[in-house]
Amino acid sequence: MDLELSSEQQALAESVASFVDAECPMSLVRRVVEEGKDADELWNAMVALDWPALTVPEADGGIGLGQVELAVVAEQLGRVLCPAPFLSTAAQFVPAVVEAGSADQRRRFLGPVAAGTAVGTLALAEADGRFDVESLVTTATPSGGDWRLDGEKHYVFDAGRADEVVVAARLPGTRGDEGVGLFVVPSGALRVTPLHALDGTRPLATVHLDSVVVDAGRALGEPGASAPALRRALEVATAALAAEMVGTSQAIFDTVHRYVQEREQFGVKIGSFQAIKHKLANMYVALEAARATAYFAAAAIDEGDERRSEAVWMAKSSAGDCQKLMAQEGIQCLGGIGYTWEHDMHLYVKRQKVQAAVFGTGAEHRARLAAHLGL
């Protein structure tokens, strides 16, 4: 498996980096965090470049690129703390519909995404905060040819901005992989409560399903048999999130590297101190390890490698380890200024801490890998 980016993928990375540097400065991110401003102009610019169509299959009106290209974009967006709803749409909604929907459903729900007229997201986690199939308690009950959904979803990305939400639910009386279904619910049928999360750069919300009725055409595939499709979609979402965490870690590393080259103590740059060199070396090793595992996971998904699940577990674990080290050493190397609101470091650290928890913590993914290996 070749983990080097192709010339086309490298060109994509450079193009995305150039765009986000120009269109998503930290001043925009701070307006979102401090003033509650939206990022609609940024999202509209991304739509104009057909970014929402990136992972939508060509048959459904999209560009049809793969997980590696998604990782390339996600890494650059993480580097600038992009507040637009790209990841929720391209890495959560799209794979859920692709994996579980029929051909007609894919055209129906992904066509508007590819055209840039719809934003989507995935609602999975519930009160226990777990992002897995087994913990589902939201119910989907047959109701005169339609489906009635009852439950509550937590930590939903961009729920207040989404037009369509894929809701994971199970048939009454089922457990485990049995009875799992995915339902596309229009946002107007949902009650959304914004969550005041640690990270203000990415809107999270609680979605309330109070006897919400959807027609049979909005039940993706065969209701009750969607557990394998949901797991594959979750792997796509988790791998993309790991790549985004790599981008944010890169931003922290770059910030620290610049600072220690400028800050002086005792008349010399602090970057010349052996202790600082050791810290930066450890940060760099962790960063490159996280990047390698993130792109391996992306490539494994693209190539249908039988190790894709293990690769995703390793990617999220490695990204989680990396963010922990980056956050700790990043603030420590900056000293007192690293704790101030005026410096941007706290924005990166808060994004990382939230990302480390959603779609499973590093510890949870390591436990899955250990169980899989019989350890």
C-alpha positions as CSV (number, residue, x, y, z in Angstrom):
1,M,0.0,0.0,0.0
2,D,1.5,3.3,-1.1
3,L,1.1,6.0,1.6
4,E,2.7,8.8,-0.5
5,L,0.3,11.3,-1.9
6,S,0.0,11.3,-5.7
7,S,0.7,14.4,-7.6
8,E,-3.0,15.1,-7.9
9,Q,-3.5,14.6,-4.2
10,Q,-0.6,16.9,-3.4
11,A,-2.0,19.5,-5.7
12,L,-5.3,19.2,-3.9
13,A,-3.6,19.7,-0.5
14,E,-1.8,22.8,-1.8
15,S,-5.0,24.2,-3.3
16,V,-7.0,23.6,-0.1
17,A,-4.2,25.1,2.1
18,S,-4.0,28.2,-0.1
19,F,-7.8,28.6,0.1
20,V,-8.2,28.2,3.8
21,D,-5.3,30.5,4.6
22,A,-7.0,33.2,2.6
23,E,-10.6,32.6,3.5
24,C,-10.5,31.2,7.0
25,P,-8.1,33.5,9.0
26,M,-8.1,33.3,12.8
27,S,-10.0,36.5,12.9
28,L,-13.0,34.7,11.4
29,V,-12.6,31.9,13.8
30,R,-12.6,34.3,16.7
31,R,-15.7,36.1,15.4
32,V,-17.5,32.7,15.5
33,V,-16.3,32.0,19.0
34,E,-16.5,35.4,20.6
35,E,-19.4,37.0,18.8
36,G,-21.5,34.0,17.8
37,K,-21.1,34.9,14.1
38,D,-21.8,32.2,11.5
39,A,-19.5,31.0,8.8
40,D,-21.9,31.2,5.9
41,E,-19.7,33.2,3.7
42,L,-16.9,30.7,4.1
43,W,-19.2,27.8,3.4
44,N,-20.6,29.5,0.3
45,A,-17.1,29.9,-1.0
46,M,-16.4,26.2,-0.4
47,V,-19.7,25.3,-2.2
48,A,-18.6,27.5,-5.1
49,L,-15.5,25.3,-5.4
50,D,-17.7,22.1,-5.3
51,W,-16.2,20.9,-2.1
52,P,-19.4,19.3,-0.8
53,A,-19.4,17.1,-3.9
54,L,-15.9,15.8,-3.1
55,T,-17.0,12.3,-1.8
56,V,-20.4,12.1,-3.5
57,P,-20.3,9.3,-6.2
58,E,-20.3,10.5,-9.8
59,A,-23.5,8.6,-10.4
60,D,-25.2,10.8,-7.9
61,G,-23.8,14.1,-9.2
62,G,-20.6,14.3,-7.3
63,I,-16.9,14.2,-8.0
64,G,-16.4,10.7,-6.6
65,L,-13.1,11.1,-4.9
66,G,-12.1,8.8,-2.1
67,Q,-11.1,8.7,1.6
68,V,-7.5,9.8,1.0
69,E,-8.7,13.0,-0.7
70,L,-11.2,13.5,2.1
71,A,-8.3,13.2,4.6
72,V,-6.3,15.7,2.7
73,V,-9.0,18.3,2.9
74,A,-9.8,17.4,6.5
75,E,-6.2,17.9,7.6
76,Q,-6.1,21.4,6.1
77,L,-9.4,22.4,7.6
78,G,-8.2,21.2,11.0
79,R,-5.1,23.3,10.7
80,V,-7.2,26.5,10.5
81,L,-10.0,25.4,12.9
82,C,-12.5,25.7,10.0
83,P,-16.0,26.4,11.4
84,A,-17.9,25.4,8.3
85,P,-20.1,22.3,8.1
86,F,-17.8,20.3,5.7
87,L,-17.0,17.3,7.9
88,S,-20.5,16.8,9.1
89,T,-21.7,16.7,5.5
90,A,-18.9,15.0,3.5
91,A,-17.6,12.7,6.2
92,Q,-20.8,11.8,8.1
93,F,-24.0,12.4,6.1
94,V,-22.6,11.3,2.7
95,P,-21.1,8.0,3.8
96,A,-24.2,7.0,5.8
97,V,-26.4,7.5,2.7
98,V,-23.8,5.8,0.4
99,E,-23.4,2.8,2.6
100,A,-27.1,2.2,3.5
101,G,-29.2,3.9,0.8
102,S,-30.6,2.4,-2.4
103,A,-29.6,3.9,-5.7
104,D,-32.8,6.0,-5.8
105,Q,-32.2,7.2,-2.2
106,R,-28.5,8.1,-3.0
107,R,-29.7,10.3,-6.0
108,R,-32.4,11.8,-3.9
109,F,-30.4,12.8,-0.9
110,L,-26.9,13.2,-2.3
111,G,-27.8,15.2,-5.4
112,P,-28.6,18.3,-3.3
113,V,-25.4,17.9,-1.3
114,A,-23.3,17.7,-4.5
115,A,-25.2,20.8,-5.9
116,G,-24.4,22.7,-2.7
117,T,-28.0,23.3,-1.7
118,A,-28.1,20.9,1.3
119,V,-26.1,20.4,4.4
120,G,-26.2,17.1,6.2
121,T,-25.1,15.4,9.4
122,L,-25.3,12.2,11.4
123,A,-27.0,11.7,14.7
124,L,-25.7,8.7,16.6
125,A,-24.5,9.2,20.2
126,E,-27.0,9.2,23.0
127,A,-27.0,10.2,26.7
128,D,-24.1,7.9,27.5
129,G,-21.9,9.7,24.9
130,R,-20.9,6.5,23.1
131,F,-20.5,6.5,19.4
132,D,-21.3,2.8,18.7
133,V,-24.0,0.6,17.4
134,E,-24.5,-1.4,20.6
135,S,-25.5,1.7,22.7
136,L,-28.5,2.7,20.5
137,V,-31.7,3.1,22.4
138,T,-33.6,5.5,20.1
139,T,-36.5,3.6,18.7
140,A,-38.0,3.4,15.2
141,T,-41.5,2.0,15.3
142,P,-43.6,1.1,12.2
143,S,-46.6,3.4,12.0
144,G,-49.1,2.8,9.1
145,G,-46.4,2.5,6.5
146,D,-44.3,5.2,8.0
147,W,-41.8,5.2,10.8
148,R,-42.0,7.0,14.2
149,L,-38.8,7.9,15.8
150,D,-38.5,8.5,19.6
151,G,-35.3,9.4,21.5
152,E,-32.6,11.9,22.0
153,K,-29.3,12.3,20.2
154,H,-26.3,14.1,21.6
155,Y,-23.1,15.8,20.3
156,V,-24.5,16.1,16.8
157,F,-22.2,18.1,14.5
158,D,-23.8,21.2,12.9
159,A,-27.4,20.1,13.7
160,G,-28.6,23.7,13.7
161,R,-27.2,24.2,10.2
162,A,-28.2,20.9,8.6
163,D,-31.1,20.5,6.2
164,E,-31.1,16.7,6.5
165,V,-30.0,14.5,9.5
166,V,-29.3,10.8,9.3
167,V,-30.7,9.3,12.5
168,A,-29.6,5.9,13.8
169,A,-32.3,4.1,15.6
170,R,-33.4,0.5,16.4
171,L,-36.6,-1.4,16.1
172,P,-38.4,-2.0,19.5
173,G,-37.3,-5.0,21.4
174,T,-34.0,-5.5,19.5
175,R,-30.4,-5.3,20.8
176,G,-26.9,-5.4,19.5
177,D,-26.7,-5.4,15.7
178,E,-30.3,-6.6,15.3
179,G,-32.9,-4.1,14.3
180,V,-30.6,-1.1,13.5
181,G,-31.9,1.3,10.9
182,L,-30.9,4.7,9.4
183,F,-33.5,7.3,8.7
184,V,-33.1,10.6,6.9
185,V,-35.0,13.2,8.8
186,P,-35.6,16.8,7.6
187,S,-34.3,19.3,10.1
188,G,-37.7,21.0,10.3
189,A,-39.1,17.9,12.0
190,L,-36.5,18.0,14.8
191,R,-36.1,20.0,18.0
192,V,-32.5,21.1,18.3
193,T,-30.9,22.4,21.4
194,P,-27.4,24.0,20.9
195,L,-24.7,22.6,23.2
196,H,-22.4,25.0,25.0
197,A,-19.3,22.9,24.4
198,L,-15.7,23.6,25.3
199,D,-14.9,24.2,21.7
200,G,-16.7,27.2,20.3
201,T,-15.4,26.7,16.7
202,R,-17.6,23.7,16.0
203,P,-21.4,23.8,16.8
204,L,-22.6,20.7,18.6
205,A,-26.2,20.1,19.6
206,T,-28.7,17.8,21.2
207,V,-31.4,16.6,18.8
208,H,-34.8,15.7,20.2
209,L,-37.0,13.1,18.4
210,D,-40.4,13.6,19.9
211,S,-42.5,11.0,18.0
212,V,-41.1,12.3,14.7
213,V,-42.8,10.6,11.7
214,V,-40.9,10.0,8.5
215,D,-42.2,8.2,5.4
216,A,-40.9,4.9,4.2
217,G,-38.8,6.5,1.5
218,R,-36.6,8.1,4.2
219,A,-35.6,4.8,5.7
220,L,-32.3,4.0,4.1
221,G,-32.1,0.5,2.7
222,E,-33.9,-2.2,4.7
223,P,-34.8,-0.9,8.2
224,G,-33.4,-3.2,10.8
225,A,-30.5,-4.4,8.8
226,S,-28.3,-1.3,8.7
227,A,-25.7,-2.2,11.4
228,P,-22.9,-3.1,8.9
229,A,-23.6,0.0,6.9
230,L,-23.5,2.2,10.0
231,R,-20.2,0.7,11.1
232,R,-18.6,1.4,7.7
233,A,-19.9,5.0,7.7
234,L,-18.6,5.5,11.2
235,E,-15.2,4.3,10.1
236,V,-15.2,6.9,7.3
237,A,-16.2,9.6,9.8
238,T,-13.7,8.6,12.4
239,A,-10.8,8.4,9.9
240,A,-11.6,11.9,8.6
241,L,-11.8,13.2,12.1
242,A,-8.4,11.7,12.9
243,A,-7.0,13.5,9.8
244,E,-8.5,16.8,11.0
245,M,-6.9,16.3,14.4
246,V,-3.5,15.9,12.7
247,G,-4.1,19.2,11.0
248,T,-4.8,20.9,14.3
249,S,-1.8,19.3,15.9
250,Q,0.3,20.6,13.0
251,A,-0.9,24.1,13.8
252,I,0.0,23.7,17.4
253,F,3.5,22.4,16.5
254,D,4.0,25.3,14.0
255,T,2.9,27.9,16.6
256,V,5.4,26.5,19.2
257,H,8.2,26.2,16.7
258,R,7.8,29.8,15.7
259,Y,7.6,31.0,19.3
260,V,10.8,29.2,20.5
261,Q,12.7,30.6,17.6
262,E,11.7,34.2,18.6
263,R,11.5,34.1,22.4
264,E,14.7,34.9,24.3
265,Q,15.8,34.2,27.9
266,F,19.2,35.0,29.3
267,G,20.0,36.6,25.9
268,V,19.5,33.5,23.7
269,K,16.6,31.9,21.9
270,I,14.8,29.4,24.0
271,G,14.7,27.1,21.1
272,S,18.5,26.5,21.6
273,F,17.8,25.0,25.1
274,Q,18.2,21.2,25.1
275,A,15.0,20.7,27.1
276,I,13.0,22.6,24.5
277,K,14.6,20.6,21.6
278,H,13.6,17.4,23.3
279,K,10.0,18.6,23.7
280,L,9.8,19.6,20.0
281,A,11.4,16.3,18.9
282,N,8.8,14.3,20.9
283,M,6.0,16.5,19.5
284,Y,7.2,15.9,15.9
285,V,7.5,12.2,16.3
286,A,3.9,12.0,17.7
287,L,2.6,14.2,14.9
288,E,4.2,12.1,12.1
289,A,3.0,8.9,13.7
290,A,-0.6,10.3,13.9
291,R,-0.4,11.5,10.3
292,A,0.9,8.1,9.1
293,T,-1.8,6.1,10.8
294,A,-4.5,8.6,9.6
295,Y,-3.5,8.2,6.0
296,F,-3.1,4.5,6.4
297,A,-6.7,4.3,7.6
298,A,-7.9,6.4,4.7
299,A,-6.0,4.2,2.2
300,A,-7.3,1.0,3.8
301,I,-10.9,2.3,3.4
302,D,-10.3,3.3,-0.2
303,E,-8.8,0.0,-1.1
304,G,-11.3,-2.2,0.8
305,D,-8.5,-3.6,2.9
306,E,-9.6,-6.2,5.4
307,R,-7.7,-4.3,8.0
308,R,-9.7,-1.1,7.7
309,S,-11.4,-1.4,11.1
310,E,-8.1,-2.0,12.8
311,A,-6.5,0.9,10.9
312,V,-9.3,3.3,11.9
313,W,-8.9,2.3,15.6
314,M,-5.2,2.9,15.4
315,A,-5.7,6.2,13.7
316,K,-8.0,7.6,16.3
317,S,-5.9,6.3,19.1
318,S,-2.7,7.8,17.6
319,A,-4.4,11.1,17.0
320,G,-5.7,11.1,20.6
321,D,-2.2,10.5,21.9
322,C,-0.8,13.2,19.7
323,Q,-3.3,15.8,20.7
324,K,-2.7,15.1,24.4
325,L,1.0,15.7,24.0
326,M,0.6,18.7,21.8
327,A,-1.8,20.4,24.1
328,Q,0.4,19.9,27.2
329,E,3.7,20.8,25.6
330,G,2.2,23.5,23.4
331,I,1.0,25.5,26.4
332,Q,4.0,24.8,28.5
333,C,6.5,25.9,25.9
334,L,4.6,29.1,25.4
335,G,4.7,29.8,29.1
336,G,2.3,32.4,30.6
337,I,1.1,33.7,27.2
338,G,-0.2,30.2,26.3
339,Y,-2.9,30.6,29.0
340,T,-4.2,33.9,27.8
341,W,-7.4,34.5,25.8
342,E,-5.6,36.8,23.5
343,H,-3.3,34.0,22.2
344,D,-4.8,31.5,19.8
345,M,-3.4,28.4,21.6
346,H,-6.4,27.9,23.7
347,L,-8.6,27.7,20.6
348,Y,-6.5,24.8,19.2
349,V,-6.4,23.0,22.5
350,K,-10.2,23.2,23.0
351,R,-10.8,21.9,19.5
352,Q,-8.5,19.0,20.2
353,K,-10.0,18.1,23.5
354,V,-13.5,17.9,22.0
355,Q,-12.3,16.0,18.9
356,A,-10.5,13.5,21.1
357,A,-13.9,12.6,22.7
358,V,-16.2,12.4,19.8
359,F,-16.5,9.2,17.7
360,G,-14.7,7.4,20.6
361,T,-11.7,8.3,22.7
362,G,-8.3,6.9,22.0
363,A,-8.7,4.6,25.0
364,E,-12.0,3.2,23.6
365,H,-10.4,2.5,20.2
366,R,-7.4,0.9,21.8
367,A,-9.7,-1.3,23.8
368,R,-11.5,-2.4,20.6
369,L,-8.2,-3.1,18.9
370,A,-7.0,-5.1,21.9
371,A,-10.3,-7.1,22.0
372,H,-10.0,-7.8,18.3
373,L,-6.4,-9.1,18.7
374,G,-7.5,-11.2,21.7
375,L,-5.3,-9.3,24.2
